[in-house]
Structure formats: structure tokens, C-alpha cells
Amino acid sequence: MSKIRILWILVVLALSTLACMTVERLVFDVSDADDYSYAPETRSEPVSTARADPQPAPAQPTESYAFSDCPNGDCVVACMESLDSILYPSTANALRGKSHFIGDSDETILVTYTISGDELLYPEINPNVASRWRRLREDTEAHYNLWRYFAALIPTDQREYLNEFIVYTDGRDEELAAVSQSVTDPARWDLWVDISDAEHPQDLTFTLIHEFGHLLTLNAAQIEPNLRFFNNPDDPDIFYEESLSCPNYFAYEGCANADSYLNLFIEEFWYDIFDEWADIDMEETEDRYYERLDDFYYRYEDQFVTDYAATSPEEDIAEAFSFFILTERPAGDSIAEQKVLFFYRFPELIRLREQIAIGLCSQVR
């Protein structure tokens, strides 16, 4: 992409006081790791890799919750409260840019795994890693724990378009996770997790749900992949030309289906503000862009669940989806709350909310 914008986010969700539980440590403690440098983002290039023997991920934990224990997914509030913090995502650990795109960053890929159902296979290990990151690269158990947690949260049939699980780092306190279209197939996607920032389960949970929100709303069943732009992602002229042939919302991935979640969401909630946002999004001066986007958010603050949601329609729907999954059903007193209620119109998403809640609750005991 021509530009990756990063916003600092601090979201405090008011969760009701419920019974306390304990949580299993998801990954190793990296609090004593070296401070990591951060550089402006640049598009990742293929790294030299060494292929190891197939190595499946550990089996997922047996679910200890039944649907009767988690009516309408309401147990998710208690389970989130049982994690480490009531702040999520925190500015320290859940900084996300235009997070459904990996590119234009100084991330270092540590290990790339092929996803096969619930398993991770064929780890491709990057030999060109700075010495201070080798411990992160070599902690296979932590890699598998991260994947196992995501796999416990997200049902298998919702992960069928995932291609690779990429363990990377861009340094401490930067981007926590992201998704991107596979470099070889626009209908397939890769999940990226920064292992150096993944030690806080609540931050990790919110961010993984957010990233899954992108997979849910941008996959090939929702957005018809545009091969021409996929093969020329840095050409704004091609993007513009292809967008003219799309009767619906045209995302970076392609033309949204008329009945896609994203297109319906935009038609309902972005109709009056889209042109104003689009003009801001074309701003070429970075400081001016942030200034105008801040003004845009504060002008329509009651329409967004977070300030980050104002970044784009894609981020707006992913943030609202995270609130749909991880908070109690709102009253709908604001447009922001109505965006959360949007997902309750779809029986398949209500069922998915229950499944994710059960997966989350299976991780705490």
C-alpha cells in the first residue's frame, strides 16, 4: 500500500464484575527481553529459509464448556475478566496500523508454518535473525501455544482460507498481529503474530478477534479478489480503474459482494460520511492526515466504538465485530452501539459468537 497509518489506541471496556478464574500462560514471559528497535514499515520480501520436518501443533484443549454453560455467548465477559487486565487493547501492546495489510514495515519473520486444519506443518526458519531475536525464533513451544490459542478461539471451518501462520517481530510495543492475503493466492490469507508483544492474554485476545474480523469480512466469499490489483498493489491508477467497474464498495482485496457483511455495513453506517473520509484518506502529508483523521473521529465520535475504527470502513467493522464478540449486547443508544447490534441480525454470527465464547472459556480454569 502507498501508506500505512498507525494510530495509538486506548480502549477501556466496562465489564461487569463476575466470578474470577485463573488463566494458563499462553507464551513465555518476555518482560526481560531486550528492547527492540522500530523502523518505518516496508513491504516484506521472501526470506532465506531452512525447511524442517513436519511438526504438528499440540492438540487443542478439550472444551470444558457446553452451550448450556454459555447461553448466547454471555460467559465471554466473565472469561475475559479472568484474563490479566481489564484494559484491551492497551497502547503498550495492541498498537495496530492498517492491520489487515502486512507491508511497509520493518518486521522480521522468525518462522513460517503451513496451516493444515488444526495443525502447523513444515516450519520454515529464517536463518537471518538478529541475535537478540533468536530466542524468540527458537521457542517452538511458544509458537504452538499462540496458534493453539487462536485455533481454540476460532472454529476450524472459519479458518479454512488460512494458508500460513507467521511468527514475527517488529520490536516491543509495536504491532501485535495482522492478516494479509497470501503472496501466491489472493483467496488465501496469512495470520501474523508478533511474539514479542503477545505475553498479555487480554490484549492478545482482543487483537486476534479483531484480525479474525478482517478474515470474516474480507475473505473471497465476501470480497471477489481483484487479480489485476493483487498483481500491482502499488499502482493507484489500477486501483482506481478497477474500482469503477465495481457497483459496490471496492476494497483493496477487490469488489465487495452486494450482500457481504462489509458492503451492508457501509451502506448503513457510512453513507453520510464516506466521501468526507475518502478525501481524508487521500491526504499525502502524514501529519496533516493524522490531524484531519482526528478531527473526523471527534466530529463523529458517537459513531465509532474506538478512535481506531474511524481509520477506514474495514477497521470500523473489525472493531465493531470485536465488541460484538467480547462484550454484552448493547442497548443501541448510539450509532456505535448500533454497529455492534448489526452482527446480531445474522444467525450464523450469533452461533459463531457462542463458539468463540466457548473457545475462550475453555482456556481459563
KOLMI-219555 format. One record per residue (C-alpha): residue number from 1; x, y, z. Coordinates in steps of 0.05 Angstrom, whole numbers. Example, Ala and Ser with C-alpha at 12.3 -4.5 7.8 and 13.67 -1.06 7.14 Angstrom:
! residues 2
TORVEX seq      x      y      z
TORVEX   1    246    -90    156
TORVEX   2    273    -21    143
This chain:
! residues 365
TORVEX seq      x      y      z
TORVEX   1      0      0      0
TORVEX   2     22     71    -12
TORVEX   3     17     88     61
TORVEX   4      8     52    127
TORVEX   5    -23     94    182
TORVEX   6    -13     77    255
TORVEX   7    -58    103    310
TORVEX   8    -48     97    385
TORVEX   9   -109     65    416
TORVEX  10   -132     61    488
TORVEX  11   -197     24    496
TORVEX  12   -226     12    565
TORVEX  13   -286    -34    564
TORVEX  14   -330    -33    625
TORVEX  15   -341   -106    642
TORVEX  16   -388   -129    697
TORVEX  17   -358   -160    760
TORVEX  18   -364   -235    754
TORVEX  19   -331   -296    784
TORVEX  20   -255   -297    779
TORVEX  21   -217   -352    745
TORVEX  22   -144   -366    731
TORVEX  23   -113   -368    662
TORVEX  24    -59   -412    633
TORVEX  25      4   -375    610
TORVEX  26     -2   -371    535
TORVEX  27     70   -356    518
TORVEX  28    136   -347    554
TORVEX  29    148   -284    595
TORVEX  30    185   -235    551
TORVEX  31    186   -179    602
TORVEX  32    261   -187    610
TORVEX  33    275   -189    535
TORVEX  34    319   -136    503
TORVEX  35    287    -71    480
TORVEX  36    274    -76    406
TORVEX  37    283    -22    355
TORVEX  38    228      1    309
TORVEX  39    236     28    238
TORVEX  40    186     53    186
TORVEX  41    149     -4    154
TORVEX  42    170    -33     86
TORVEX  43    139    -90     47
TORVEX  44    164   -158     67
TORVEX  45    208   -195     18
TORVEX  46    216   -270     18
TORVEX  47    269   -292     68
TORVEX  48    320   -347     61
TORVEX  49    291   -406     98
TORVEX  50    310   -475    122
TORVEX  51    255   -527    117
TORVEX  52    248   -574    176
TORVEX  53    210   -639    182
TORVEX  54    134   -635    190
TORVEX  55    117   -617    262
TORVEX  56     44   -616    282
TORVEX  57     19   -567    334
TORVEX  58     -3   -595    401
TORVEX  59    -75   -618    405
TORVEX  60   -126   -566    424
TORVEX  61   -151   -568    496
TORVEX  62   -215   -607    506
TORVEX  63   -274   -559    513
TORVEX  64   -299   -557    584
TORVEX  65   -359   -513    568
TORVEX  66   -424   -534    535
TORVEX  67   -471   -487    500
TORVEX  68   -517   -491    561
TORVEX  69   -460   -462    603
TORVEX  70   -452   -404    556
TORVEX  71   -522   -380    533
TORVEX  72   -516   -331    476
TORVEX  73   -442   -326    488
TORVEX  74   -454   -286    552
TORVEX  75   -400   -323    591
TORVEX  76   -348   -288    548
TORVEX  77   -350   -227    594
TORVEX  78   -331   -270    655
TORVEX  79   -277   -305    616
TORVEX  80   -247   -240    591
TORVEX  81   -248   -213    662
TORVEX  82   -209   -274    684
TORVEX  83   -151   -255    640
TORVEX  84    -95   -209    661
TORVEX  85   -124   -139    653
TORVEX  86   -189   -101    642
TORVEX  87   -154    -56    591
TORVEX  88   -155    -80    520
TORVEX  89   -124    -66    473
TORVEX  90    -73    -26    513
TORVEX  91    -29     26    479
TORVEX  92     32    -14    501
TORVEX  93     15    -80    468
TORVEX  94    -40    -73    417
TORVEX  95    -17    -18    371
TORVEX  96    -45    -34    303
TORVEX  97    -38      1    237
TORVEX  98    -79    -16    176
TORVEX  99    -74    -84    206
TORVEX 100   -105   -127    153
TORVEX 101    -46   -110    110
TORVEX 102     25   -132    125
TORVEX 103     72    -88     87
TORVEX 104    115    -26     92
TORVEX 105    144    -46    160
TORVEX 106    210    -68    188
TORVEX 107    182   -134    213
TORVEX 108    228   -193    218
TORVEX 109    198   -260    201
TORVEX 110    223   -313    251
TORVEX 111    186   -376    229
TORVEX 112    133   -390    178
TORVEX 113     87   -450    187
TORVEX 114     39   -481    137
TORVEX 115    -31   -487    166
TORVEX 116    -66   -553    155
TORVEX 117   -132   -555    192
TORVEX 118   -115   -550    266
TORVEX 119    -41   -567    254
TORVEX 120     22   -528    238
TORVEX 121     68   -563    189
TORVEX 122    135   -552    154
TORVEX 123    166   -496    195
TORVEX 124    208   -451    151
TORVEX 125    260   -420    196
TORVEX 126    292   -353    178
TORVEX 127    367   -361    189
TORVEX 128    379   -286    183
TORVEX 129    355   -262    250
TORVEX 130    389   -213    297
TORVEX 131    420   -247    357
TORVEX 132    372   -214    406
TORVEX 133    313   -246    370
TORVEX 134    339   -317    364
TORVEX 135    307   -338    429
TORVEX 136    240   -317    401
TORVEX 137    253   -355    337
TORVEX 138    274   -418    373
TORVEX 139    217   -422    424
TORVEX 140    175   -471    385
TORVEX 141    130   -485    444
TORVEX 142    111   -412    448
TORVEX 143     96   -411    373
TORVEX 144     50   -471    380
TORVEX 145     16   -442    442
TORVEX 146     -1   -379    403
TORVEX 147    -30   -419    346
TORVEX 148    -67   -466    393
TORVEX 149    -99   -406    427
TORVEX 150   -122   -377    361
TORVEX 151   -147   -445    339
TORVEX 152   -185   -453    405
TORVEX 153   -219   -386    394
TORVEX 154   -237   -393    321
TORVEX 155   -274   -455    296
TORVEX 156   -240   -498    244
TORVEX 157   -290   -483    189
TORVEX 158   -276   -409    198
TORVEX 159   -201   -420    187
TORVEX 160   -205   -457    121
TORVEX 161   -178   -399     80
TORVEX 162   -116   -391    123
TORVEX 163    -52   -411     89
TORVEX 164      6   -394    135
TORVEX 165     19   -376    208
TORVEX 166     77   -327    211
TORVEX 167    113   -314    276
TORVEX 168    149   -248    270
TORVEX 169    171   -187    309
TORVEX 170    175   -113    294
TORVEX 171    202    -98    363
TORVEX 172    169    -89    430
TORVEX 173    106    -49    437
TORVEX 174     90    -43    363
TORVEX 175     41    -82    320
TORVEX 176     15   -144    356
TORVEX 177    -18   -182    299
TORVEX 178    -41   -176    228
TORVEX 179    -70   -214    170
TORVEX 180    -52   -209     97
TORVEX 181    -70   -241     31
TORVEX 182    -23   -297     13
TORVEX 183     31   -273    -36
TORVEX 184     13   -332    -82
TORVEX 185    -62   -335    -78
TORVEX 186   -109   -276    -65
TORVEX 187   -163   -323    -39
TORVEX 188   -117   -348     16
TORVEX 189    -94   -310     78
TORVEX 190    -36   -310    127
TORVEX 191    -40   -296    201
TORVEX 192     18   -258    232
TORVEX 193     32   -254    307
TORVEX 194     88   -213    338
TORVEX 195    113   -260    392
TORVEX 196    150   -205    429
TORVEX 197     84   -170    445
TORVEX 198     40   -230    458
TORVEX 199     50   -241    532
TORVEX 200    -13   -206    555
TORVEX 201    -73   -253    542
TORVEX 202   -126   -199    542
TORVEX 203    -90   -155    492
TORVEX 204    -76   -216    450
TORVEX 205   -148   -239    453
TORVEX 206   -178   -173    430
TORVEX 207   -127   -166    374
TORVEX 208   -136   -238    349
TORVEX 209   -212   -227    347
TORVEX 210   -201   -162    310
TORVEX 211   -157   -196    259
TORVEX 212   -207   -252    251
TORVEX 213   -258   -198    238
TORVEX 214   -218   -179    177
TORVEX 215   -216   -252    154
TORVEX 216   -291   -257    164
TORVEX 217   -307   -195    124
TORVEX 218   -252   -195     70
TORVEX 219   -247   -268     50
TORVEX 220   -261   -290    -21
TORVEX 221   -333   -310     -5
TORVEX 222   -347   -237     15
TORVEX 223   -300   -198    -30
TORVEX 224   -285   -221   -101
TORVEX 225   -209   -219   -106
TORVEX 226   -183   -170   -158
TORVEX 227   -125   -204   -193
TORVEX 228   -102   -142   -231
TORVEX 229    -93   -100   -169
TORVEX 230    -67   -161   -129
TORVEX 231    -10   -165   -180
TORVEX 232      1    -90   -180
TORVEX 233    -12    -69   -107
TORVEX 234     27     -4   -111
TORVEX 235     -8     24   -173
TORVEX 236    -63     73   -152
TORVEX 237    -85     81   -225
TORVEX 238   -102      7   -230
TORVEX 239   -139     10   -163
TORVEX 240   -180     69   -189
TORVEX 241   -194     36   -256
TORVEX 242   -216    -29   -224
TORVEX 243   -259      7   -173
TORVEX 244   -300     39   -230
TORVEX 245   -325    -30   -251
TORVEX 246   -348    -48   -181
TORVEX 247   -421    -29   -165
TORVEX 248   -409    -38    -91
TORVEX 249   -353    -20    -42
TORVEX 250   -285    -32    -72
TORVEX 251   -234    -54    -20
TORVEX 252   -160    -67    -32
TORVEX 253   -177   -140    -38
TORVEX 254   -229   -129    -92
TORVEX 255   -303   -116   -104
TORVEX 256   -349   -129    -45
TORVEX 257   -409   -173    -59
TORVEX 258   -474   -135    -52
TORVEX 259   -496   -178      7
TORVEX 260   -428   -182     40
TORVEX 261   -423   -161    113
TORVEX 262   -376   -103     95
TORVEX 263   -419    -76     38
TORVEX 264   -483    -78     81
TORVEX 265   -446    -46    139
TORVEX 266   -421     11     95
TORVEX 267   -488     23     62
TORVEX 268   -520     31    131
TORVEX 269   -467     67    171
TORVEX 270   -420    102    123
TORVEX 271   -468    132     72
TORVEX 272   -466    203    100
TORVEX 273   -392    205    119
TORVEX 274   -358    163     66
TORVEX 275   -339    220     18
TORVEX 276   -311    261     75
TORVEX 277   -269    202     99
TORVEX 278   -246    185     28
TORVEX 279   -219    255     19
TORVEX 280   -180    249     84
TORVEX 281   -154    181     64
TORVEX 282   -123    213      2
TORVEX 283    -83    262     44
TORVEX 284     -9    254     26
TORVEX 285     22    293     83
TORVEX 286     26    247    142
TORVEX 287     19    298    198
TORVEX 288    -39    331    162
TORVEX 289    -71    263    152
TORVEX 290    -69    247    227
TORVEX 291    -95    316    243
TORVEX 292   -154    310    195
TORVEX 293   -170    239    217
TORVEX 294   -171    260    290
TORVEX 295   -219    316    272
TORVEX 296   -261    267    233
TORVEX 297   -265    219    292
TORVEX 298   -283    273    343
TORVEX 299   -336    301    296
TORVEX 300   -370    233    293
TORVEX 301   -346    204    359
TORVEX 302   -413    173    376
TORVEX 303   -410    132    312
TORVEX 304   -347     93    328
TORVEX 305   -332     42    382
TORVEX 306   -259     65    384
TORVEX 307   -219    121    352
TORVEX 308   -182     69    311
TORVEX 309   -248     48    280
TORVEX 310   -250    115    244
TORVEX 311   -188     95    204
TORVEX 312   -229     60    149
TORVEX 313   -293     21    139
TORVEX 314   -252    -43    142
TORVEX 315   -224    -25    211
TORVEX 316   -292      0    234
TORVEX 317   -326    -66    221
TORVEX 318   -269   -106    252
TORVEX 319   -270    -64    315
TORVEX 320   -346    -69    320
TORVEX 321   -341   -144    310
TORVEX 322   -292   -149    368
TORVEX 323   -342   -113    413
TORVEX 324   -397   -159    387
TORVEX 325   -357   -220    408
TORVEX 326   -326   -195    473
TORVEX 327   -379   -151    506
TORVEX 328   -450   -157    527
TORVEX 329   -505   -138    478
TORVEX 330   -513    -62    479
TORVEX 331   -578    -22    481
TORVEX 332   -566     12    414
TORVEX 333   -569     82    441
TORVEX 334   -515    107    394
TORVEX 335   -493     92    323
TORVEX 336   -431     59    353
TORVEX 337   -475     11    392
TORVEX 338   -519      0    331
TORVEX 339   -457    -22    294
TORVEX 340   -447    -76    346
TORVEX 341   -520    -96    341
TORVEX 342   -511   -103    265
TORVEX 343   -479   -171    275
TORVEX 344   -539   -197    315
TORVEX 345   -580   -196    252
TORVEX 346   -543   -257    225
TORVEX 347   -559   -323    258
TORVEX 348   -494   -353    234
TORVEX 349   -455   -298    270
TORVEX 350   -494   -307    335
TORVEX 351   -475   -381    332
TORVEX 352   -403   -361    317
TORVEX 353   -403   -315    378
TORVEX 354   -425   -374    421
TORVEX 355   -370   -418    392
TORVEX 356   -316   -365    403
TORVEX 357   -341   -354    474
TORVEX 358   -336   -428    488
TORVEX 359   -266   -430    459
TORVEX 360   -245   -372    502
TORVEX 361   -275   -401    565
TORVEX 362   -240   -467    551
TORVEX 363   -174   -431    561
TORVEX 364   -188   -408    632
TORVEX 365   -196   -452    692
